[in-house]
Amino acid sequence: MARMDLCSQFQQQVLYAEHGIPRGAVSTYKRIAGYLGKPKAARAVGNALAKNPFPFLIPCHRAIRSNRFSGGYQGGPEMKRRLLEMEGIDFDDLGRAVIEAFFY
């Protein structure tokens, strides 16, 4: 894995959790926070992903908002949606991810 020592312990945990989401699946910032034992840290999860120093190794586009809208992304919302669509995630007319279940 990349130089994780460049990241805080919390960011490392977030990045490892994000890395665990398989291709074609998505989770939410809130679910990742809960998975890490910090259920009120959804915003902190989003901030940790926004500062992901390894975007090619840890694909942070697989975390979306609980309301199924894509949320933020370093490459912009259109890029995030395109990456998710390339992995088989569909979106409805309002721009929400159409999925059966979230990962984690």
TORLO-138221 format. One record per atom (N, C-alpha, C): atom name; x, y, z; residue in three letters. Coordinates in steps of 0.1 Angstrom, whole numbers, plus 2048, in hexadecimal, padded with zeros to 3 digits. Example, Ala and Ser with C-alpha at 12.3 -4.5 7.8 and 13.67 -1.06 7.14 Angstrom:
BEGIN
N;884;7C7;84E;ALA
CA;87B;7D3;84E;ALA
C;884;7DF;84E;ALA
N;880;7EA;847;SER
CA;889;7F5;847;SER
C;881;800;84F;SER
END
This chain:
BEGIN
N;809;7F4;800;MET
CA;800;800;800;MET
C;809;80C;800;MET
N;803;817;7FC;ALA
CA;80B;824;7FB;ALA
C;810;828;809;ALA
N;816;833;809;ARG
CA;81C;839;815;ARG
C;811;83E;81E;ARG
N;80A;835;825;MET
CA;7FF;839;82E;MET
C;803;841;83A;MET
N;810;840;83D;ASP
CA;815;848;849;ASP
C;814;857;846;ASP
N;811;85B;83A;LEU
CA;80F;869;836;LEU
C;802;86E;83B;LEU
N;7F9;865;83F;CYS
CA;7EB;868;843;CYS
C;7E9;866;852;CYS
N;7DF;86D;858;SER
CA;7DC;86B;866;SER
C;7D7;85D;868;SER
N;7D6;858;874;GLN
CA;7D1;84B;877;GLN
C;7C2;84A;872;GLN
N;7BA;854;874;PHE
CA;7AC;853;870;PHE
C;7AC;853;861;PHE
N;7B3;85B;85A;GLN
CA;7B3;85B;84B;GLN
C;7B8;84D;846;GLN
N;7C1;847;84C;GLN
CA;7C6;83A;848;GLN
C;7BA;830;84A;GLN
N;7B3;831;855;GLN
CA;7A7;828;857;GLN
C;79D;82A;84C;GLN
N;79A;836;849;VAL
CA;790;839;83E;VAL
C;795;834;831;VAL
N;7A1;836;82E;LEU
CA;7A7;832;821;LEU
C;7A7;823;81F;LEU
N;7AA;81C;82A;TYR
CA;7AA;80D;82A;TYR
C;79B;808;828;TYR
N;792;80F;82F;ALA
CA;784;80B;82D;ALA
C;77F;80E;81F;ALA
N;783;819;81A;GLU
CA;77F;81C;80C;GLU
C;785;812;802;GLU
N;791;80F;804;HIS
CA;798;805;7FC;HIS
C;791;7F7;7FC;HIS
N;78A;7F4;807;GLY
CA;783;7E8;808;GLY
C;776;7E7;801;GLY
N;771;7F2;7FB;ILE
CA;765;7F2;7F4;ILE
C;768;7ED;7E6;ILE
N;761;7E2;7E2;PRO
CA;765;7DC;7D5;PRO
C;75F;7E4;7C9;PRO
N;765;7E2;7BE;ARG
CA;761;7E8;7B2;ARG
C;752;7E4;7AF;ARG
N;74A;7EF;7AC;GLY
CA;73C;7ED;7A9;GLY
C;733;7EE;7B6;GLY
N;739;7F1;7C1;ALA
CA;732;7F3;7CD;ALA
C;735;801;7D2;ALA
N;72C;806;7DB;VAL
CA;72E;813;7E1;VAL
C;72A;812;7F0;VAL
N;72F;81B;7F7;SER
CA;72C;81D;805;SER
C;728;82B;807;SER
N;725;82F;814;THR
CA;723;83D;817;THR
C;72D;842;821;THR
N;72F;84F;821;TYR
CA;738;855;82B;TYR
C;733;850;839;TYR
N;726;850;83B;LYS
CA;721;84D;849;LYS
C;723;83E;84C;LYS
N;721;835;842;ARG
CA;724;827;844;ARG
C;733;824;847;ARG
N;73B;82B;840;ILE
CA;74A;829;842;ILE
C;74D;82E;850;ILE
N;747;839;855;ALA
CA;74A;83E;862;ALA
C;745;834;86C;ALA
N;739;82E;86A;GLY
CA;734;824;873;GLY
C;73D;817;873;GLY
N;741;813;868;TYR
CA;74A;808;867;TYR
C;757;80A;86F;TYR
N;75C;816;86F;LEU
CA;768;81A;877;LEU
C;765;81C;886;LEU
N;758;81A;88A;GLY
CA;755;81C;898;GLY
C;753;82B;89C;GLY
N;751;833;892;LYS
CA;750;842;894;LYS
C;743;847;88D;LYS
N;737;842;891;PRO
CA;72B;845;88A;PRO
C;728;853;887;PRO
N;72D;85D;88E;LYS
CA;72A;86B;88C;LYS
C;735;872;884;LYS
N;73E;86A;87E;ALA
CA;74A;870;877;ALA
C;748;870;868;ALA
N;73C;870;862;ALA
CA;73A;86F;854;ALA
C;741;87B;84D;ALA
N;740;887;852;ARG
CA;747;892;84C;ARG
C;756;891;84C;ARG
N;75B;88B;857;ALA
CA;76A;889;858;ALA
C;76E;87F;84E;ALA
N;766;874;84C;VAL
CA;769;86B;842;VAL
C;76A;871;834;VAL
N;760;87A;831;GLY
CA;760;881;824;GLY
C;76C;88A;823;GLY
N;770;891;82E;ASN
CA;77C;899;82D;ASN
C;789;891;82B;ASN
N;789;885;832;ALA
CA;795;87C;830;ALA
C;796;877;822;ALA
N;78B;874;81C;LEU
CA;78B;870;80E;LEU
C;78E;87B;804;LEU
N;78A;887;808;ALA
CA;78C;893;7FF;ALA
C;79B;895;7FE;ALA
N;7A3;891;809;LYS
CA;7B1;894;809;LYS
C;7B9;887;806;LYS
N;7B2;87D;7FF;ASN
CA;7B9;871;7FC;ASN
C;7C5;873;7F3;ASN
N;7D1;870;7F9;PRO
CA;7DD;873;7F1;PRO
C;7E0;867;7E7;PRO
N;7D8;85D;7E7;PHE
CA;7DB;852;7DE;PHE
C;7CE;84E;7D6;PHE
N;7C9;857;7CE;PRO
CA;7BC;855;7C7;PRO
C;7BD;84A;7BC;PRO
N;7C9;847;7B7;PHE
CA;7CA;83C;7AE;PHE
C;7CA;82E;7B5;PHE
N;7CF;82E;7C1;LEU
CA;7D0;821;7C9;LEU
C;7C3;81F;7D1;LEU
N;7BD;82A;7D6;ILE
CA;7B1;829;7DE;ILE
C;7A6;831;7D8;ILE
N;79D;82A;7D1;PRO
CA;793;831;7C9;PRO
C;788;836;7D2;PRO
N;789;843;7D6;CYS
CA;780;849;7DF;CYS
C;773;84D;7D9;CYS
N;770;84A;7CD;HIS
CA;763;84D;7C6;HIS
C;758;843;7CB;HIS
N;75C;839;7D2;ARG
CA;752;82F;7D6;ARG
C;74B;832;7E3;ARG
N;74D;83E;7E9;ALA
CA;746;843;7F4;ALA
C;73C;84E;7EF;ALA
N;72F;84C;7F3;ILE
CA;725;856;7EF;ILE
C;71D;85B;7FB;ILE
N;715;864;7F9;ARG
CA;70C;869;804;ARG
C;701;85F;807;ARG
N;6FC;860;813;SER
CA;6F2;857;817;SER
C;6E5;858;80F;SER
N;6E3;864;80A;ASN
CA;6D7;866;801;ASN
C;6D9;861;7F3;ASN
N;6E4;85A;7F1;ARG
CA;6E7;854;7E4;ARG
C;6EC;85E;7D9;ARG
N;6ED;86B;7DD;PHE
CA;6F4;874;7D3;PHE
C;703;872;7D5;PHE
N;70A;875;7CB;SER
CA;719;871;7CA;SER
C;721;878;7D5;SER
N;71F;885;7D8;GLY
CA;727;88C;7E2;GLY
C;734;891;7DA;GLY
N;73D;896;7E2;GLY
CA;749;89C;7DC;GLY
C;753;892;7D7;GLY
N;75C;897;7CF;TYR
CA;767;88F;7C9;TYR
C;772;898;7C4;TYR
N;77E;894;7C6;GLN
CA;78A;89D;7C1;GLN
C;789;8A0;7B2;GLN
N;784;897;7AA;GLY
CA;783;899;79C;GLY
C;776;8A0;797;GLY
N;76E;8A3;7A1;GLY
CA;761;8A9;79E;GLY
C;756;89F;79D;GLY
N;749;8A4;79F;PRO
CA;73E;89B;79F;PRO
C;73B;893;792;PRO
N;73E;899;787;GLU
CA;73C;892;77A;GLU
C;746;886;779;GLU
N;752;888;77D;MET
CA;75C;87E;77C;MET
C;758;872;786;MET
N;754;876;792;LYS
CA;750;86C;79C;LYS
C;744;863;796;LYS
N;73B;86A;790;ARG
CA;72F;862;78A;ARG
C;734;859;77F;ARG
N;73D;85F;776;ARG
CA;742;856;76B;ARG
C;749;84A;770;ARG
N;752;84C;77B;LEU
CA;759;841;780;LEU
C;74F;836;786;LEU
N;745;83B;78D;LEU
CA;73B;831;792;LEU
C;733;82A;787;LEU
N;730;832;77D;GLU
CA;729;82C;772;GLU
C;732;821;76B;GLU
N;73E;824;76A;MET
CA;748;81A;764;MET
C;748;80D;76C;MET
N;745;80E;779;GLU
CA;745;803;781;GLU
C;737;7FC;782;GLU
N;72E;801;77B;GLY
CA;720;7FB;77A;GLY
C;716;801;783;GLY
N;719;80D;789;ILE
CA;70F;814;792;ILE
C;707;81D;789;ILE
N;6FA;81B;78A;ASP
CA;6F0;823;782;ASP
C;6EB;82F;78B;ASP
N;6E6;839;784;PHE
CA;6E1;845;78B;PHE
C;6D3;847;786;PHE
N;6CA;84C;78F;ASP
CA;6BC;84F;78A;ASP
C;6BC;85D;784;ASP
N;6B0;862;780;ASP
CA;6AF;86F;779;ASP
C;6B3;87B;782;ASP
N;6B3;879;790;LEU
CA;6B6;883;799;LEU
C;6C5;883;79C;LEU
N;6CC;879;798;GLY
CA;6DB;878;79A;GLY
C;6DE;870;7A6;GLY
N;6D5;867;7AB;ARG
CA;6D8;85F;7B7;ARG
C;6DC;851;7B2;ARG
N;6E6;84B;7B9;ALA
CA;6EA;83E;7B6;ALA
C;6DF;834;7B8;ALA
N;6DD;82B;7AE;VAL
CA;6D3;820;7AF;VAL
C;6DB;814;7B2;VAL
N;6DA;810;7BF;ILE
CA;6E0;804;7C4;ILE
C;6D7;7FC;7CE;ILE
N;6DA;7EF;7CF;GLU
CA;6D1;7E7;7D8;GLU
C;6D6;7E9;7E6;GLU
N;6E3;7EA;7E9;ALA
CA;6E8;7EB;7F6;ALA
C;6F5;7F2;7F6;ALA
N;6F8;7F8;802;PHE
CA;705;7FE;804;PHE
C;70F;7F4;809;PHE
N;71C;7F6;806;PHE
CA;726;7EE;80C;PHE
C;729;7F3;81A;PHE
N;72D;7EA;823;TYR
CA;72E;7ED;832;TYR
C;720;7EF;837;TYR
END
